[in-house]
Amino acid sequence: MKPRIVVVGSVNLDLVVRVERLPEPGETVGGATFARVPGGKGANQAVACARLGADVTMIAAVGRDALAEEALAGLREAGVELPLHESDEPTGVALIQVDQAGETTIAVAPGANGTLGAVELPPHDAVLCQLEVPDEAVLSAWEECTGMFCLNAAPARPIAVDADLTVVNRHELEALVRRDGLVALTLGAEGAVLLEDGEEIARATPPAVRAVDGTAAGDAFTACLLVSLLEGQNGEEALRRACAAGALAASHFGAQPSLPTAAEVDAILAH
């Protein structure tokens, strides 16, 4: 039976500029190319969970503007259920620069995402949240959750929820109010470590890939780790699969277009 996941989070339209190198402060770099890609950490993770085989509902807020349908296109294509909140604020936008090595700079104008408040959850096995929406939405989702609660604590800020699974990088770990339960610490090209109540229980490194765009690598990692655990994988195998999913996402351009299927994760791990 497919795991049922409710994602409470952000929907953005990513405006992506690909440059040879990221500019220094005050510098202009020419010769760039431009693309518009559906994004937002919440939407990315919802699409990733769906591609990995879960039944997914996404609770989010978008504006009553021309950007909304463009931002939602990837979610609709992935078959995600969308009980949306409409806002008078504009649909969220992320301005992203990507260099030839796949490094990024990102600035986000949250718009409608900042209006998401208390939520009502459909039946679920897990709830997945990030921190691109207000605390009220995250706290409400945590309080209403009857299954596993997973928090990708990004962007970093303290929030008083007791998650069953928390995903952070080194910087985000410092902002955590609680570090008990399962904590997955991502280490970039070095892979990731899985901690249980502060003790390391698993470590994994990603397969070698050519980095193209790291925008959604963390979203692919988070989604794959959660789906793998819900499917009954042990911590070590779930972490290994999550690292592979993150590497696959980093090896393709764009946020949602880069997110792998379960078959693609299986294939790269079989090499």
C-alpha positions in Angstrom: 0.0 0.0 0.0 1.3 3.4 -0.9 2.3 5.7 2.0 0.0 8.7 2.4 1.9 11.9 2.9 0.5 15.4 3.5 2.9 18.2 2.7 2.3 21.6 4.3 4.6 24.1 2.7 5.5 26.6 0.1 4.8 27.0 -3.6 7.0 29.3 -5.7 7.7 30.0 -9.3 11.5 29.9 -9.7 13.1 32.5 -12.0 16.4 30.8 -12.8 19.5 32.5 -14.4 22.3 30.2 -15.4 25.7 31.9 -15.3 29.3 30.9 -15.9 30.1 32.0 -12.4 28.2 33.7 -9.5 28.8 37.5 -9.5 30.6 39.2 -6.6 28.7 41.9 -4.7 28.2 44.9 -7.0 29.3 42.9 -10.1 27.3 42.2 -13.3 27.9 38.9 -15.1 26.6 38.7 -18.6 26.1 35.8 -21.0 23.4 34.2 -18.9 20.3 32.1 -19.8 16.9 32.3 -18.2 14.2 29.8 -17.3 10.9 29.8 -15.3 10.5 26.5 -13.3 7.9 25.5 -10.7 9.5 25.4 -7.2 9.2 26.1 -3.5 10.6 23.7 -0.9 7.1 22.4 -0.1 6.1 21.8 -3.7 9.4 20.3 -4.6 9.1 17.8 -1.7 5.5 17.0 -2.6 6.5 16.3 -6.2 9.5 14.2 -5.1 7.3 12.1 -2.7 4.8 11.5 -5.5 7.5 10.4 -8.0 8.9 8.1 -5.4 5.6 6.3 -5.1 3.6 8.0 -2.3 0.0 9.3 -2.4 0.5 13.0 -1.7 -1.7 15.9 -0.7 -0.2 19.4 -0.7 -1.6 22.1 1.5 -0.4 25.5 0.4 -1.3 29.1 -0.5 -1.0 30.8 -3.9 -2.1 34.2 -5.2 -5.0 35.0 -7.5 -2.5 35.9 -10.3 -1.1 34.6 -13.6 1.9 33.0 -11.8 -0.2 30.6 -9.8 -1.0 28.0 -12.4 2.6 28.1 -13.8 3.9 27.5 -10.2 1.4 24.6 -9.7 2.1 22.8 -13.0 4.6 20.3 -11.6 2.3 19.4 -8.7 -0.6 18.8 -11.1 1.5 16.7 -13.4 2.7 14.6 -10.5 -0.9 13.8 -9.5 -0.7 15.7 -6.1 -4.0 16.5 -4.5 -4.2 20.3 -4.0 -6.7 21.7 -1.4 -5.3 25.2 -2.0 -5.7 28.4 0.0 -6.0 31.5 -2.3 -4.5 34.8 -1.2 -4.6 38.4 -2.2 -0.8 38.4 -1.9 1.1 37.4 -5.1 2.2 33.8 -5.7 5.7 33.2 -4.2 8.7 33.8 -6.3 12.4 32.7 -6.0 15.2 34.4 -7.8 17.9 31.8 -8.4 21.4 32.0 -9.9 23.2 28.8 -10.8 26.8 28.6 -11.9 28.6 26.0 -14.0 29.5 23.9 -10.9 25.9 23.7 -9.8 26.4 26.2 -6.9 23.4 28.5 -6.3 22.3 31.8 -4.7 18.6 32.1 -3.9 16.4 35.0 -2.8 12.8 34.2 -2.0 9.8 36.6 -2.0 7.2 34.5 -0.1 4.1 36.4 -1.1 1.1 34.1 -0.6 3.1 31.5 1.3 3.3 34.0 4.2 -0.5 33.9 4.6 -0.8 30.2 5.2 -2.3 29.6 8.7 -3.9 26.8 10.6 -4.6 23.7 8.5 -6.9 20.7 8.5 -5.3 17.4 7.5 -6.8 14.6 5.5 -6.1 10.9 6.5 -2.3 10.3 6.4 0.7 8.2 7.4 3.0 11.2 7.6 3.1 15.0 7.5 6.0 16.8 6.0 6.7 20.5 6.7 9.5 23.0 5.9 10.0 26.5 7.2 9.1 28.6 4.1 5.6 29.1 5.6 4.6 30.7 8.9 5.1 29.0 12.3 1.3 28.9 12.7 0.9 26.5 9.7 3.8 24.3 10.9 2.6 24.1 14.5 -1.0 23.4 13.4 0.2 20.6 11.1 2.3 19.1 14.0 -0.7 19.3 16.4 -3.1 17.7 13.9 -0.6 15.0 12.8 -1.7 11.4 13.7 1.3 9.7 11.9 5.0 10.4 11.5 5.8 14.2 11.6 8.8 15.1 9.5 10.3 18.6 9.6 12.9 19.9 7.1 14.0 22.8 9.3 15.0 25.1 6.4 15.4 27.9 6.1 16.9 27.9 9.6 14.9 29.3 12.5 13.9 28.0 16.0 10.4 26.4 16.1 9.0 24.5 19.1 7.8 21.2 17.5 8.9 17.7 18.5 9.4 16.0 15.1 9.7 12.3 14.7 12.2 12.9 11.8 14.1 16.2 11.3 16.3 16.9 8.3 18.9 19.7 8.6 22.3 20.8 7.3 25.1 21.9 9.6 23.8 25.5 9.8 20.2 24.5 10.4 21.2 22.1 13.1 22.4 25.0 15.2 18.9 26.5 15.2 17.1 23.4 16.3 15.2 23.7 19.6 14.9 19.9 20.0 17.4 17.3 18.7 15.8 14.1 19.9 14.2 11.5 17.7 15.7 10.9 14.3 17.8 13.7 12.9 19.3 13.4 9.4 22.3 15.8 9.0 23.2 16.5 5.4 26.8 17.1 4.6 26.8 18.1 0.9 29.1 16.1 -1.2 30.2 14.1 1.9 26.7 12.6 2.2 24.7 12.4 5.4 24.5 11.1 8.9 21.4 9.7 10.7 21.3 10.3 14.4 18.8 8.9 17.0 18.6 10.8 20.2 22.1 12.3 19.4 23.8 9.0 18.6 24.9 8.1 15.1 23.1 5.1 13.7 23.9 5.3 10.0 26.1 7.2 7.5 26.0 7.3 3.7 27.8 8.9 0.8 26.2 9.8 -2.5 27.0 8.2 -5.8 29.4 10.2 -8.0 27.6 12.5 -10.4 28.4 15.7 -12.4 26.8 18.6 -10.5 24.6 20.7 -12.6 22.1 22.5 -10.3 21.8 21.9 -6.5 18.6 23.8 -6.1 16.3 20.8 -5.1 18.9 18.3 -4.0 17.9 18.7 -0.3 14.3 18.4 -1.2 14.9 15.1 -3.1 16.9 13.8 -0.1 14.2 14.7 2.4 11.4 13.1 0.4 13.3 9.9 -0.3 14.3 9.5 3.3 10.7 9.9 4.5 9.2 7.6 1.8 11.9 4.9 2.4 11.2 4.9 6.1 7.5 4.7 5.6 8.0 1.8 3.2 9.8 -0.1 6.0 13.4 0.4 5.0 15.9 0.5 7.9 17.8 3.7 8.7 20.9 2.8 6.8 19.2 1.8 3.6 16.8 4.7 3.8 19.8 7.1 4.2 21.6 5.5 1.3 18.6 5.9 -1.0 18.1 9.5 0.2 21.7 10.4 -0.7 21.3 8.8 -4.1 18.1 10.9 -4.7 19.8 14.1 -3.7 22.7 13.3 -6.1 20.4 12.6 -9.0 18.6 15.9 -8.4 21.8 17.8 -8.3 22.8 16.3 -11.7 19.9 17.8 -13.6 18.8 21.4 -14.2 15.8 22.9 -12.4 14.0 22.1 -9.2 11.0 19.9 -9.9 12.3 18.7 -13.3 15.3 17.2 -11.6 13.5 15.1 -9.0 14.0 11.4 -9.5 11.6 8.5 -9.6 12.1 5.4 -7.4 13.2 3.5 -10.5 15.9 6.0 -11.1 17.1 5.8 -7.5 17.2 2.0 -7.8 19.2 2.2 -11.1 21.9 4.5 -9.8 22.3 2.4 -6.6 22.6 -0.8 -8.7 25.7 0.5 -10.6 
